Each structure stands twice: as C-alpha cells, then as structure tokens.
Amino acid sequence: MDDLLRRMEQYANNLEALVEEKTEQLSLEKRRSEELLYQVLP
C-alpha cells in the first residue's frame, strides 16, 4: 500500500512539473505572437 501511495505522489509531482513547463512554453509563445502582431500592425 505504501508503494502505491508513493507512486501516486510521484505521478502527481510529475504532472505538476509538466503543467508548469507547458505553462511557461505557452507564455513564451504568447509573448512571441504578440510581438509579431505589434510589428505587423503598428
């Protein structure tokens, strides 16, 4: 039972890290697209 709880905790931590990474990527791409838009439309 302890092994199951440990694996579930590791899985949850991994998901949290993945969400954080994807959120950072999304923010970067959003910033890039906004910069491009401002260059095209003054």
mmCIF file as gemmi writes it, N, C-alpha and C atoms, coordinates in Angstrom:
data_model
loop_
_atom_site.group_PDB
_atom_site.id
_atom_site.type_symbol
_atom_site.label_atom_id
_atom_site.label_alt_id
_atom_site.label_comp_id
_atom_site.label_asym_id
_atom_site.label_entity_id
_atom_site.label_seq_id
_atom_site.pdbx_PDB_ins_code
_atom_site.Cartn_x
_atom_site.Cartn_y
_atom_site.Cartn_z
_atom_site.occupancy
_atom_site.B_iso_or_equiv
_atom_site.pdbx_formal_charge
_atom_site.auth_seq_id
_atom_site.auth_asym_id
_atom_site.pdbx_PDB_model_num
ATOM 1 N N . MET Axp A 1 ? 0.825 -1.199 0 1 0 ? 1 A 1
ATOM 2 C CA . MET Axp A 1 ? 0 0 0 1 0 ? 1 A 1
ATOM 3 C C . MET Axp A 1 ? 0.869 1.263 0 1 0 ? 1 A 1
ATOM 4 N N . ASP Axp A 2 ? 1.942 1.249 0.773 1 0 ? 2 A 1
ATOM 5 C CA . ASP Axp A 2 ? 2.839 2.405 0.803 1 0 ? 2 A 1
ATOM 6 C C . ASP Axp A 2 ? 3.459 2.659 -0.566 1 0 ? 2 A 1
ATOM 7 N N . ASP Axp A 3 ? 3.755 1.57 -1.282 1 0 ? 3 A 1
ATOM 8 C CA . ASP Axp A 3 ? 4.334 1.707 -2.611 1 0 ? 3 A 1
ATOM 9 C C . ASP Axp A 3 ? 3.349 2.401 -3.548 1 0 ? 3 A 1
ATOM 10 N N . LEU Axp A 4 ? 2.087 2.048 -3.455 1 0 ? 4 A 1
ATOM 11 C CA . LEU Axp A 4 ? 1.062 2.667 -4.296 1 0 ? 4 A 1
ATOM 12 C C . LEU Axp A 4 ? 0.954 4.164 -3.997 1 0 ? 4 A 1
ATOM 13 N N . LEU Axp A 5 ? 0.935 4.519 -2.734 1 0 ? 5 A 1
ATOM 14 C CA . LEU Axp A 5 ? 0.853 5.931 -2.356 1 0 ? 5 A 1
ATOM 15 C C . LEU Axp A 5 ? 2.083 6.698 -2.834 1 0 ? 5 A 1
ATOM 16 N N . ARG Axp A 6 ? 3.244 6.078 -2.716 1 0 ? 6 A 1
ATOM 17 C CA . ARG Axp A 6 ? 4.481 6.722 -3.167 1 0 ? 6 A 1
ATOM 18 C C . ARG Axp A 6 ? 4.455 6.946 -4.674 1 0 ? 6 A 1
ATOM 19 N N . ARG Axp A 7 ? 3.995 5.934 -5.409 1 0 ? 7 A 1
ATOM 20 C CA . ARG Axp A 7 ? 3.918 6.073 -6.864 1 0 ? 7 A 1
ATOM 21 C C . ARG Axp A 7 ? 2.898 7.131 -7.272 1 0 ? 7 A 1
ATOM 22 N N . MET Axp A 8 ? 1.781 7.188 -6.563 1 0 ? 8 A 1
ATOM 23 C CA . MET Axp A 8 ? 0.773 8.209 -6.864 1 0 ? 8 A 1
ATOM 24 C C . MET Axp A 8 ? 1.318 9.61 -6.584 1 0 ? 8 A 1
ATOM 25 N N . GLU Axp A 9 ? 2.089 9.757 -5.521 1 0 ? 9 A 1
ATOM 26 C CA . GLU Axp A 9 ? 2.678 11.054 -5.196 1 0 ? 9 A 1
ATOM 27 C C . GLU Axp A 9 ? 3.697 11.458 -6.255 1 0 ? 9 A 1
ATOM 28 N N . GLN Axp A 10 ? 4.516 10.508 -6.699 1 0 ? 10 A 1
ATOM 29 C CA . GLN Axp A 10 ? 5.488 10.793 -7.754 1 0 ? 10 A 1
ATOM 30 C C . GLN Axp A 10 ? 4.776 11.192 -9.042 1 0 ? 10 A 1
ATOM 31 N N . TYR Axp A 11 ? 3.696 10.488 -9.355 1 0 ? 11 A 1
ATOM 32 C CA . TYR Axp A 11 ? 2.919 10.787 -10.557 1 0 ? 11 A 1
ATOM 33 C C . TYR Axp A 11 ? 2.334 12.196 -10.475 1 0 ? 11 A 1
ATOM 34 N N . ALA Axp A 12 ? 1.778 12.559 -9.327 1 0 ? 12 A 1
ATOM 35 C CA . ALA Axp A 12 ? 1.206 13.892 -9.139 1 0 ? 12 A 1
ATOM 36 C C . ALA Axp A 12 ? 2.289 14.962 -9.262 1 0 ? 12 A 1
ATOM 37 N N . ASN Axp A 13 ? 3.444 14.721 -8.673 1 0 ? 13 A 1
ATOM 38 C CA . ASN Axp A 13 ? 4.545 15.683 -8.769 1 0 ? 13 A 1
ATOM 39 C C . ASN Axp A 13 ? 5.02 15.837 -10.205 1 0 ? 13 A 1
ATOM 40 N N . ASN Axp A 14 ? 5.073 14.726 -10.919 1 0 ? 14 A 1
ATOM 41 C CA . ASN Axp A 14 ? 5.476 14.767 -12.319 1 0 ? 14 A 1
ATOM 42 C C . ASN Axp A 14 ? 4.472 15.574 -13.137 1 0 ? 14 A 1
ATOM 43 N N . LEU Axp A 15 ? 3.197 15.375 -12.879 1 0 ? 15 A 1
ATOM 44 C CA . LEU Axp A 15 ? 2.175 16.131 -13.598 1 0 ? 15 A 1
ATOM 45 C C . LEU Axp A 15 ? 2.272 17.623 -13.291 1 0 ? 15 A 1
ATOM 46 N N . GLU Axp A 16 ? 2.52 17.964 -12.048 1 0 ? 16 A 1
ATOM 47 C CA . GLU Axp A 16 ? 2.663 19.374 -11.675 1 0 ? 16 A 1
ATOM 48 C C . GLU Axp A 16 ? 3.836 20.008 -12.419 1 0 ? 16 A 1
ATOM 49 N N . ALA Axp A 17 ? 4.939 19.295 -12.499 1 0 ? 17 A 1
ATOM 50 C CA . ALA Axp A 17 ? 6.112 19.814 -13.208 1 0 ? 17 A 1
ATOM 51 C C . ALA Axp A 17 ? 5.81 19.968 -14.697 1 0 ? 17 A 1
ATOM 52 N N . LEU Axp A 18 ? 5.088 19.006 -15.257 1 0 ? 18 A 1
ATOM 53 C CA . LEU Axp A 18 ? 4.738 19.065 -16.668 1 0 ? 18 A 1
ATOM 54 C C . LEU Axp A 18 ? 3.818 20.249 -16.954 1 0 ? 18 A 1
ATOM 55 N N . VAL Axp A 19 ? 2.848 20.475 -16.091 1 0 ? 19 A 1
ATOM 56 C CA . VAL Axp A 19 ? 1.938 21.613 -16.254 1 0 ? 19 A 1
ATOM 57 C C . VAL Axp A 19 ? 2.715 22.924 -16.168 1 0 ? 19 A 1
ATOM 58 N N . GLU Axp A 20 ? 3.646 23.006 -15.236 1 0 ? 20 A 1
ATOM 59 C CA . GLU Axp A 20 ? 4.461 24.219 -15.093 1 0 ? 20 A 1
ATOM 60 C C . GLU Axp A 20 ? 5.286 24.466 -16.351 1 0 ? 20 A 1
ATOM 61 N N . GLU Axp A 21 ? 5.886 23.406 -16.883 1 0 ? 21 A 1
ATOM 62 C CA . GLU Axp A 21 ? 6.695 23.534 -18.093 1 0 ? 21 A 1
ATOM 63 C C . GLU Axp A 21 ? 5.847 23.989 -19.274 1 0 ? 21 A 1
ATOM 64 N N . LYS Axp A 22 ? 4.686 23.378 -19.445 1 0 ? 22 A 1
ATOM 65 C CA . LYS Axp A 22 ? 3.811 23.736 -20.566 1 0 ? 22 A 1
ATOM 66 C C . LYS Axp A 22 ? 3.275 25.155 -20.415 1 0 ? 22 A 1
ATOM 67 N N . THR Axp A 23 ? 3.02 25.577 -19.193 1 0 ? 23 A 1
ATOM 68 C CA . THR Axp A 23 ? 2.555 26.942 -18.949 1 0 ? 23 A 1
ATOM 69 C C . THR Axp A 23 ? 3.632 27.949 -19.339 1 0 ? 23 A 1
ATOM 70 N N . GLU Axp A 24 ? 4.883 27.647 -19.007 1 0 ? 24 A 1
ATOM 71 C CA . GLU Axp A 24 ? 5.992 28.523 -19.395 1 0 ? 24 A 1
ATOM 72 C C . GLU Axp A 24 ? 6.119 28.591 -20.914 1 0 ? 24 A 1
ATOM 73 N N . GLN Axp A 25 ? 5.979 27.453 -21.582 1 0 ? 25 A 1
ATOM 74 C CA . GLN Axp A 25 ? 6.053 27.431 -23.04 1 0 ? 25 A 1
ATOM 75 C C . GLN Axp A 25 ? 4.925 28.249 -23.652 1 0 ? 25 A 1
ATOM 76 N N . LEU Axp A 26 ? 3.734 28.117 -23.094 1 0 ? 26 A 1
ATOM 77 C CA . LEU Axp A 26 ? 2.584 28.867 -23.586 1 0 ? 26 A 1
ATOM 78 C C . LEU Axp A 26 ? 2.804 30.365 -23.424 1 0 ? 26 A 1
ATOM 79 N N . SER Axp A 27 ? 3.317 30.775 -22.282 1 0 ? 27 A 1
ATOM 80 C CA . SER Axp A 27 ? 3.578 32.198 -22.039 1 0 ? 27 A 1
ATOM 81 C C . SER Axp A 27 ? 4.604 32.74 -23.032 1 0 ? 27 A 1
ATOM 82 N N . LEU Axp A 28 ? 5.639 31.969 -23.29 1 0 ? 28 A 1
ATOM 83 C CA . LEU Axp A 28 ? 6.668 32.386 -24.235 1 0 ? 28 A 1
ATOM 84 C C . LEU Axp A 28 ? 6.083 32.537 -25.638 1 0 ? 28 A 1
ATOM 85 N N . GLU Axp A 29 ? 5.317 31.564 -26.081 1 0 ? 29 A 1
ATOM 86 C CA . GLU Axp A 29 ? 4.725 31.623 -27.419 1 0 ? 29 A 1
ATOM 87 C C . GLU Axp A 29 ? 3.71 32.755 -27.526 1 0 ? 29 A 1
ATOM 88 N N . LYS Axp A 30 ? 2.979 33.006 -26.459 1 0 ? 30 A 1
ATOM 89 C CA . LYS Axp A 30 ? 2.022 34.116 -26.456 1 0 ? 30 A 1
ATOM 90 C C . LYS Axp A 30 ? 2.761 35.44 -26.6 1 0 ? 30 A 1
ATOM 91 N N . ARG Axp A 31 ? 3.853 35.591 -25.861 1 0 ? 31 A 1
ATOM 92 C CA . ARG Axp A 31 ? 4.658 36.812 -25.95 1 0 ? 31 A 1
ATOM 93 C C . ARG Axp A 31 ? 5.215 36.984 -27.36 1 0 ? 31 A 1
ATOM 94 N N . ARG Axp A 32 ? 5.71 35.899 -27.944 1 0 ? 32 A 1
ATOM 95 C CA . ARG Axp A 32 ? 6.252 35.966 -29.307 1 0 ? 32 A 1
ATOM 96 C C . ARG Axp A 32 ? 5.176 36.372 -30.307 1 0 ? 32 A 1
ATOM 97 N N . SER Axp A 33 ? 4.001 35.785 -30.179 1 0 ? 33 A 1
ATOM 98 C CA . SER Axp A 33 ? 2.931 36.109 -31.126 1 0 ? 33 A 1
ATOM 99 C C . SER Axp A 33 ? 2.474 37.553 -30.964 1 0 ? 33 A 1
ATOM 100 N N . GLU Axp A 34 ? 2.44 38.057 -29.731 1 0 ? 34 A 1
ATOM 101 C CA . GLU Axp A 34 ? 2.065 39.454 -29.511 1 0 ? 34 A 1
ATOM 102 C C . GLU Axp A 34 ? 3.106 40.396 -30.103 1 0 ? 34 A 1
ATOM 103 N N . GLU Axp A 35 ? 4.386 40.063 -29.94 1 0 ? 35 A 1
ATOM 104 C CA . GLU Axp A 35 ? 5.443 40.892 -30.52 1 0 ? 35 A 1
ATOM 105 C C . GLU Axp A 35 ? 5.343 40.913 -32.037 1 0 ? 35 A 1
ATOM 106 N N . LEU Axp A 36 ? 5.081 39.769 -32.637 1 0 ? 36 A 1
ATOM 107 C CA . LEU Axp A 36 ? 4.935 39.695 -34.084 1 0 ? 36 A 1
ATOM 108 C C . LEU Axp A 36 ? 3.729 40.507 -34.54 1 0 ? 36 A 1
ATOM 109 N N . LEU Axp A 37 ? 2.645 40.403 -33.821 1 0 ? 37 A 1
ATOM 110 C CA . LEU Axp A 37 ? 1.439 41.153 -34.162 1 0 ? 37 A 1
ATOM 111 C C . LEU Axp A 37 ? 1.695 42.658 -34.104 1 0 ? 37 A 1
ATOM 112 N N . TYR Axp A 38 ? 2.406 43.11 -33.08 1 0 ? 38 A 1
ATOM 113 C CA . TYR Axp A 38 ? 2.709 44.538 -32.95 1 0 ? 38 A 1
ATOM 114 C C . TYR Axp A 38 ? 3.65 45.017 -34.056 1 0 ? 38 A 1
ATOM 115 N N . GLN Axp A 39 ? 4.496 44.128 -34.564 1 0 ? 39 A 1
ATOM 116 C CA . GLN Axp A 39 ? 5.372 44.503 -35.675 1 0 ? 39 A 1
ATOM 117 C C . GLN Axp A 39 ? 4.582 44.644 -36.971 1 0 ? 39 A 1
ATOM 118 N N . VAL Axp A 40 ? 3.588 43.783 -37.147 1 0 ? 40 A 1
ATOM 119 C CA . VAL Axp A 40 ? 2.796 43.79 -38.375 1 0 ? 40 A 1
ATOM 120 C C . VAL Axp A 40 ? 1.763 44.916 -38.349 1 0 ? 40 A 1
ATOM 121 N N . LEU Axp A 41 ? 1.153 45.121 -37.186 1 0 ? 41 A 1
ATOM 122 C CA . LEU Axp A 41 ? 0.129 46.158 -37.042 1 0 ? 41 A 1
ATOM 123 C C . LEU Axp A 41 ? 0.634 47.232 -36.087 1 0 ? 41 A 1
ATOM 124 N N . PRO Axp A 42 ? 1.164 48.315 -36.628 1 0 ? 42 A 1
ATOM 125 C CA . PRO Axp A 42 ? 1.75 49.35 -35.755 1 0 ? 42 A 1
ATOM 126 C C . PRO Axp A 42 ? 0.726 50.086 -34.899 1 0 ? 42 A 1
